[in-house]
Amino acid sequence: MNNAMLLEIEDLEVSFDGFKAIDGLNFYVERHELRVVIGPNGAGKTTLLDLICGKTRATGGRITFNNRELTRLAEHRIVQAGVGRKFQTPSVYENLTVYQNLELSSPGARSVLSSLFFRRTPELRSRIDEIARTIYLSDQLTISAGLLSHGQKQWLEIGMLLIQDPQLLMLDEPVAGMSVPEREATAALLNRIRENRAVIVIEHDMDFVKEIGRKVTVLHQGRIIAEGPVEKVAADERVIEVYLGH
């Protein structure tokens, strides 16, 4: 494996009732890279994330992450290997405070058994404070998560993943439903996050893509049809035809 690459996907395929949702895909992500994946509905974007995190099993090809093959690993083993995944809809504990949400997401509190012996160490409190600053929620730590705005809930869920310190963070449409200021703040947040890990973002909001997209991959019918800087991809005639033109 190329040491510069954190994630290598080669000849990846998955079929659903004879339909190839991912068709011979080759996809590579470097360490500390922020990669944006775009494409029309049904292009295979979410399926790609499902395959990486083990939610869906490939019918062909392989996924190698940090020198370890993920293709047959269980979902919880893939999380332990350093892959974090955020889905489109925020999934937070609304009746708990922001602080409690972050605390319960920390590695020491992941299981019922470990939580029986869970200790609220100064190191953990410091880590929660650090994450809260990163996700713009330092002043909301004692507030119930249910009282947060939609954008703040999205940030909290990102924080719940960050506290697990994944090497790869995957986000599915993180700015859907956000205001323009929240979207701009999220762009700044993701650009900071990538300093310590790789990030894959699926997004439809092209203004947001332009704010974060150093390298963009365009999927169509389970295949890559274009890849490169956002300006180059946006000018690609095939991309305009199958995606941007619509």
C-alpha positions as CSV (number, residue, x, y, z in Angstrom):
1,M,0.0,0.0,0.0
2,N,1.1,3.5,-0.8
3,N,2.0,5.1,2.6
4,A,0.5,8.4,1.5
5,M,-2.9,6.6,1.0
6,L,-5.2,6.0,4.0
7,L,-7.9,4.4,2.0
8,E,-7.6,2.3,-1.2
9,I,-10.6,0.9,-2.9
10,E,-10.0,-1.3,-6.0
11,D,-12.4,-2.9,-8.4
12,L,-15.3,-2.5,-5.9
13,E,-18.7,-3.8,-6.9
14,V,-22.0,-4.3,-5.2
15,S,-25.2,-5.6,-6.9
16,F,-28.8,-5.4,-5.7
17,D,-31.1,-7.8,-7.6
18,G,-28.8,-7.7,-10.6
19,F,-28.4,-3.9,-10.6
20,K,-24.8,-2.7,-10.1
21,A,-25.0,0.2,-7.6
22,I,-21.2,0.3,-7.5
23,D,-19.5,-0.9,-10.7
24,G,-15.7,-1.6,-10.7
25,L,-14.9,1.4,-8.6
26,N,-11.3,2.5,-7.9
27,F,-11.1,5.3,-5.3
28,Y,-8.1,6.5,-3.2
29,V,-8.0,9.0,-0.3
30,E,-4.8,10.3,1.2
31,R,-4.1,10.9,4.8
32,H,-5.4,14.4,5.9
33,E,-7.3,14.8,2.7
34,L,-10.7,16.4,2.4
35,R,-12.5,14.7,-0.5
36,V,-16.0,15.7,-1.7
37,V,-18.1,13.2,-3.6
38,I,-20.9,14.5,-5.8
39,G,-23.3,13.1,-8.4
40,P,-27.0,12.8,-9.2
41,N,-29.4,10.8,-7.1
42,G,-28.8,7.1,-7.5
43,A,-25.2,7.6,-8.5
44,G,-23.9,5.3,-5.6
45,K,-22.6,8.0,-3.2
46,T,-24.3,6.8,0.0
47,T,-23.8,3.1,-1.1
48,L,-20.0,3.9,-1.2
49,L,-20.0,5.0,2.4
50,D,-22.2,2.0,3.4
51,L,-19.5,-0.3,1.8
52,I,-16.6,1.5,3.6
53,C,-18.3,1.3,7.0
54,G,-19.5,-2.3,6.6
55,K,-23.2,-1.5,6.5
56,T,-23.4,-3.1,3.0
57,R,-21.2,-6.0,1.8
58,A,-19.3,-5.8,-1.4
59,T,-19.9,-8.5,-4.1
60,G,-16.5,-7.9,-5.6
61,G,-13.2,-6.0,-5.1
62,R,-11.5,-4.8,-1.9
63,I,-11.3,-1.9,0.6
64,T,-8.0,-1.4,2.3
65,F,-7.8,1.1,5.2
66,N,-4.5,1.9,6.9
67,N,-3.0,-1.4,5.7
68,R,-6.0,-3.4,6.8
69,E,-8.6,-4.9,4.6
70,L,-12.1,-3.9,5.7
71,T,-14.1,-5.8,3.1
72,R,-15.2,-8.6,5.4
73,L,-15.0,-6.9,8.8
74,A,-18.0,-6.3,11.0
75,E,-19.2,-2.8,11.4
76,H,-18.0,-2.4,15.0
77,R,-14.5,-3.6,14.0
78,I,-14.4,-1.0,11.3
79,V,-15.3,1.7,13.8
80,Q,-12.5,0.3,16.1
81,A,-10.1,0.5,13.1
82,G,-10.6,4.2,12.9
83,V,-13.6,4.9,10.6
84,G,-16.3,7.3,11.7
85,R,-19.6,7.8,9.9
86,K,-22.2,10.5,10.1
87,F,-25.6,10.0,8.4
88,Q,-27.8,12.6,6.9
89,T,-30.2,13.0,9.8
90,P,-28.6,14.1,13.1
91,S,-28.6,11.3,15.7
92,V,-28.1,12.8,19.1
93,Y,-29.4,12.1,22.6
94,E,-31.9,14.9,22.7
95,N,-32.8,14.5,26.4
96,L,-29.2,14.7,27.5
97,T,-26.9,17.8,27.6
98,V,-24.3,18.6,25.0
99,Y,-21.7,17.6,27.5
100,Q,-23.3,14.3,28.3
101,N,-23.7,13.5,24.5
102,L,-19.9,14.0,24.1
103,E,-19.1,12.1,27.3
104,L,-21.2,9.1,26.3
105,S,-19.5,9.0,22.9
106,S,-16.0,8.8,24.3
107,P,-14.1,5.5,23.8
108,G,-14.3,4.7,27.5
109,A,-18.1,4.8,27.6
110,R,-18.9,2.9,24.4
111,S,-20.2,-0.3,26.1
112,V,-22.5,-1.0,29.0
113,L,-19.7,-3.0,30.7
114,S,-17.0,-0.4,30.3
115,S,-19.4,2.4,31.4
116,L,-19.8,0.6,34.8
117,F,-16.2,1.4,35.4
118,F,-16.2,4.6,33.5
119,R,-14.2,7.4,35.1
120,R,-14.7,11.1,34.5
121,T,-11.0,11.9,34.3
122,P,-9.6,15.5,34.0
123,E,-8.2,14.3,30.6
124,L,-11.7,13.5,29.4
125,R,-13.1,16.8,30.7
126,S,-10.3,18.6,28.9
127,R,-11.0,16.7,25.7
128,I,-14.7,17.5,25.8
129,D,-13.9,21.2,26.3
130,E,-11.6,21.0,23.3
131,I,-14.1,19.3,21.1
132,A,-16.9,21.7,22.2
133,R,-14.7,24.7,21.1
134,T,-14.0,23.0,17.8
135,I,-17.7,22.5,17.0
136,Y,-18.8,26.0,18.3
137,L,-20.7,24.6,21.3
138,S,-18.6,25.8,24.3
139,D,-21.4,27.9,25.5
140,Q,-24.1,25.2,25.1
141,L,-22.4,22.4,27.1
142,T,-25.2,22.4,29.8
143,I,-28.1,22.7,27.4
144,S,-30.2,19.7,26.4
145,A,-29.3,18.7,22.8
146,G,-33.0,18.8,21.9
147,L,-32.9,22.6,22.3
148,L,-30.1,23.1,19.8
149,S,-30.8,24.4,16.3
150,H,-30.6,21.9,13.4
151,G,-27.1,23.1,12.4
152,Q,-25.9,22.9,16.0
153,K,-27.2,19.3,16.2
154,Q,-25.2,18.5,13.1
155,W,-22.1,20.0,14.7
156,L,-22.7,18.0,17.9
157,E,-22.9,14.8,16.0
158,I,-19.6,15.6,14.3
159,G,-18.2,16.2,17.8
160,M,-19.5,12.9,19.0
161,L,-17.4,11.3,16.2
162,L,-14.4,13.4,16.8
163,I,-14.1,12.4,20.4
164,Q,-13.5,8.9,19.2
165,D,-10.5,10.3,17.2
166,P,-11.2,8.5,13.9
167,Q,-8.6,8.5,11.2
168,L,-11.3,8.8,8.6
169,L,-14.5,10.8,9.0
170,M,-17.3,10.3,6.5
171,L,-20.2,12.8,6.4
172,D,-23.4,12.5,4.3
173,E,-24.8,15.9,3.3
174,P,-23.7,17.7,6.5
175,V,-25.1,21.1,5.6
176,A,-28.6,20.0,4.4
177,G,-31.1,22.4,6.1
178,M,-28.5,24.8,7.4
179,S,-28.5,28.5,7.1
180,V,-25.8,30.3,5.1
181,P,-23.8,31.3,8.2
182,E,-24.0,27.8,9.6
183,R,-22.9,26.4,6.2
184,E,-19.9,28.8,6.2
185,A,-19.0,27.8,9.7
186,T,-19.2,24.2,8.8
187,A,-16.8,24.7,5.9
188,A,-14.3,26.3,8.3
189,L,-14.9,23.4,10.7
190,L,-14.2,20.7,8.2
191,N,-11.1,22.5,6.9
192,R,-9.8,22.4,10.5
193,I,-10.8,18.8,11.1
194,R,-8.8,17.6,8.1
195,E,-5.5,18.8,9.6
196,N,-5.6,15.6,11.8
197,R,-7.5,13.1,9.7
198,A,-9.0,12.3,6.3
199,V,-12.6,13.5,5.6
200,I,-15.0,12.3,2.9
201,V,-18.1,14.5,2.3
202,I,-21.1,13.7,0.2
203,E,-22.8,16.9,-0.8
204,H,-25.3,18.4,-3.2
205,D,-24.8,22.1,-2.3
206,M,-22.4,23.2,-4.9
207,D,-21.7,26.5,-3.1
208,F,-20.5,24.5,-0.1
209,V,-18.5,22.2,-2.3
210,K,-16.7,25.2,-3.7
211,E,-15.8,26.2,-0.1
212,I,-14.2,22.9,0.9
213,G,-13.6,21.0,-2.4
214,R,-9.9,20.8,-3.1
215,K,-10.5,17.5,-4.8
216,V,-13.9,16.4,-6.0
217,T,-15.0,12.9,-7.2
218,V,-18.1,12.7,-9.4
219,L,-20.1,9.4,-9.4
220,H,-22.6,8.4,-12.0
221,Q,-24.2,4.9,-12.2
222,G,-21.7,3.6,-9.7
223,R,-18.6,4.7,-11.6
224,I,-16.3,7.7,-11.4
225,I,-16.8,10.0,-14.4
226,A,-14.6,12.9,-13.3
227,E,-12.1,13.7,-10.6
228,G,-10.0,16.7,-9.7
229,P,-10.1,20.3,-8.5
230,V,-13.7,21.6,-8.2
231,E,-13.2,24.2,-11.1
232,K,-12.0,21.4,-13.5
233,V,-14.9,19.1,-12.5
234,A,-17.5,21.8,-12.8
235,A,-16.3,22.6,-16.4
236,D,-16.4,18.9,-17.4
237,E,-19.0,18.5,-20.2
238,R,-20.1,15.1,-19.0
239,V,-20.5,16.3,-15.4
240,I,-22.6,19.2,-16.7
241,E,-24.7,16.8,-18.7
242,V,-25.5,14.2,-16.0
243,Y,-25.5,16.4,-12.9
244,L,-24.9,20.1,-12.9
245,G,-27.1,20.8,-15.9
246,H,-30.0,19.4,-13.9
